[in-house]
Amino acid sequence: MEQLLFGFVLAILISGLAYLARTLSRSGAAAALLLGTIVFGLGGLSWAILLLAFFISSSGLSRLAKTGKAALEERFAKGSRRDAGQVFANGGVAALAVLVYTLFEGFPPAHPAIFTFLPSAHIFSPSSLFFAFSASLAAANADTWATELGVLSRRPPVLILSGRRVERGASGGITLVGTLAALGGAALIAVLAAVLSGLNLNLAGVSLPFLAVTAAGFSGSLFDSFLGATRQAIYFCPTCQKETERHPTHTCGSPTTLKRGWSWLNNDWVNVSCTAFGAIILLFVEVLL
């Protein structure tokens, strides 16, 4: 119970600082408090470090790239301050992994350093759930890094499936800069996950979990782009004559109408799919090996 209380206090501190720094809205801070309490209080230090690494690195990039993205804000569904929907979309799958971990392992949980990442491990084993948790955050981090840095590319993006050039900020558009950023974002979480699990990570012998988490996270970001290009709801503003993710009104105040995609599949649900895909790929790879 002490760990849970400590996790609650730490979550209050982090979400409060994020709200004051204007990286989270009021609803976003409340959602971060809930998710932080679950991860910090039930998962423990190693799980908390990974969540903080995602939050700090992604929030930092958002602030650094804010000026370059200002002209593209009208395309995106939401602004730079994350609300509750965005927080749950990026961290909900990770929190679910912690809850399942606690359900199977009891409370308080053991430190993941005692676990061994074995090809034959059950998908509900402590190591499997820890790395699934890591893969979901790696996917979220990869997607965020790709979005924040990809729009700064000098070359225009192309659609992930057709290769057709599209405007900057268009859903499903990718650039070389954004793709490399996605790989780097996934690798950052993967390195921390491997180190925190007590695995010896070096250039001579790269650990299997590092490769698996990096690949799963990167795959999640690609799946995000795939959904953005094919099924995500894209609207049209008749006043500005531009496509946008915003609905029911554009930044100009005009009502937007659905142009393509599934109306229920907004950016938040795409992000949920991204993180879930990363976790599922990690577990699928483990089952196969």
N, C-alpha and C positions, 0 to 999 in steps of 0.2 A: 504493500500500500504506500510505503514511503516513496518508492520509485514513481508510482502514478502521481502522487502529489508533487514530486519534484518535476515531473514531466509537465504537469499543469502550470506550475510557476514559470518554467522555462518557456512554455508556449505563450504565456501571457507576455513575457518580456520580448520575445521575438516578434510576435504579431503586433504588439504595441509600438515597437521601434519601426516596424515596416509601415505601419499606419502613419506615424509621424513623418517618416521619410517620403510619404505619398506614393509608395509602391503598391500599397493595398488600400482599397476603399474600406468603408466601415463594415460592409457585409463581408468583404474579403478578409478583413482582420478577424471577424467572428468565425469564419470558416477555417482560417489558419489556426485559430486557437483550438478548435475541435480536432482537426487533423494532427496538429502538433502534440496535443495531449495524448492521442492514440499512439503516435509513433514514438514520442519521447518517453511516455509513461509505460507503454507495454513492450515496445521493441528494445529499448535500451540505448546505450551510447552509440554503438556502431550504426544502428539504423538511423539515429538522430543525426549523426554526422553526414550521412548521405543525403538526407532530406535538406539539411542546411546547405550542403554544397550545391544542390540544385537551386534552392531558393536564392542564395547569395549570388551565384554566378549568373543566373538568368535575370534577376532583378538588376544586377550591375550592368549587364549588357543592354537591358531595356533603357536604362538611364543614359548610357553612353551613346546609344544610337537614336535617342529621342529626337534630336535635331534633324538628322537625316531622314527620319520617318514622318516628320510633321506633315509633309505634302501628301502622304499616303493614308493619313488617318481616316479620310472619308471612305476608303475601301474596306477597312477593317471593321468588324462588328463592334468592337469595344476599344476603349482608350488604353493608355499605358498603365493605369491603376487597375490592378486585378480585383475583380469582384468575387463574390462567393462562387458563382458558376465557374469561373476560370480556375479558382483554387481547387475546387472539387474535381474539375475536369483533369487537372494535372496531377493531383495527389490522391484522388479517390481510390484508384487501383492499388497504389502503394499502401494506403491505410487498410484496405481490404486484406492485403497479404499479411499485414501485421496482426489483424484480428484472427485470421485463419491460423496463423502461427501460434498465437496465444491459445486458441481453442484446442489445438493438437498437442501443444507442449506444456500447457498449464502456466500458472503465474506464480512467481516471477520467472520469466524466460531465462535460459542460459545464454552466455555470450557466444556468438557464432564462431569465435576462434576455435572452439572445440570441435567444430563440425568438419567433416571431410567431404569435398565435392566429388562424389563417386558417380561414374556413369550408371551404376545400377540403383542409385538412390531413388526412393519413392518420391513422387511429386509433392507430397505433403510432409516431407522430412524438413527439419530445420534449415539445412543448407539450401534445399530447393526453394523454399519460401523466401529465404533471405536473398537469394540471387534473382528470383522472380520480382521481388520488391526492388532490387537494384536495377533490373532491366526496365521496369516500368518508369523509374526515374531517369534512367539513361535515355529512354525514348522521349520523355518530356523535355529533358535537357537538350537533346539533339534537335528536336523540333523548334524549341525556343531559340537556340543559337542560329539555326538555319534561317529563321524568320528575321531575327534582329540584324544579322550580318549579311544575309542574302540580298536584302533590299539596297545595300550599299554597293553592290557589284556595279562596275562600270558597264558591263555587258547586260543587255536586257534578258530577262528570264525566258525559258521555253517550257512548254507543257511537258510534264513528265512522260506522257504516253506518246504524243505525236511529234514532239520536238518543235512545234509551231511557236513562233515568238509571241509573247503576250506582254502586256503592260506590267510595270513594276507593282508588286503587291497583289497580283492576280492569284486567286486560289489555284493550286496545282502547278504553279510556276516554280521552276528550280533554276539555280545558277551554279557554276563551279564553286564560287565562293561559299554559297549557302550549303552546298553538298559537303564540302570540306569542313565547314563549321559544324555541321550535323555530326560528322564523324568524330570531330574533336570533342563535342559536347558529350557524346556517348562514351568516348574513351575516358574522359575525366571521371565519370561516375564508376566506370568499370575498374579503373586503377584503384580508386578508393575502396571499392567493394572487395577487390582481391587482397589488398593490404589489410583491411579491417578483419578479414576472415583468417588472417594468420598465414596467408600463402606467400611464398617467396616469389616475388615478381621481378624478373631481371631481363635484360636484352637477350641473354643466351637461351633462356628457357621461359618463354611467355606462358603464363598459366592458362589452363583451359577456361576457368571462369572469366578471366579477363577477355578472352576472345569471344566467349559466348555472350557476355553482357554487352560488349561493344557491338557485336553483330546484331543482337536482338534490339538494342536501342536504336541503332542506325536503320534497321528494317522498319521499326515503328515510325520513324520520321518519314520514310519513303511511303509507307502506307497512308500516312497523313496527307502527303502530297497527292497520292492516287485518289483518295476520297475527295480532296479539294478539286481535282480536275474532272471528276466523274459524277459524284453524287451529292456533294455539299450544296446546300441551298444558296443560290446566287440571285440577287435581286437587281432591279434596274430603276434608276431615278430618272423620270421623264424630264425633270427640270434641268438637271446637270448633264443628262444624256450619258450617264456613266453606270457601270456595273458596281455593285457594292454588296457586302455581307450584311449591311445594316437593314433592320426591319423592326417596326413597321414604317419608320421615317428615316430619311437620309439626314446628313449633317445640315443640309439647307432647310430642313423642315418639311420637305415634300414626301408624300407617301411613296413607298417603293413597292414594286410588284415582282412576283417570282418569275425569273427568266428561265432558270433551269435547276435541276437537282431535286432532292426530296425536301419538302418544306420543314420537316422536323429535324433534319440533319444540319444543325447550325455549327458554328466553330467549336463550341464547347463539347458537343457530342463527337465531333471529329477528333478532338484532343483526347477524349475518353477512349475512343477507338485506337488512337495512336499508342497510348500507354498500355492498354489491354493487349494489343497486338505484340508489343515488346515482351510483356510477361509471358504470354502464351508461346511465343517463339522460343524463349529460353527454356520453358518446361518441355516443349516439343523436342528440342535438340537434345535435352538430357535423356528423354525417353528413348530416343533413337540410338544414342551412344552406348 
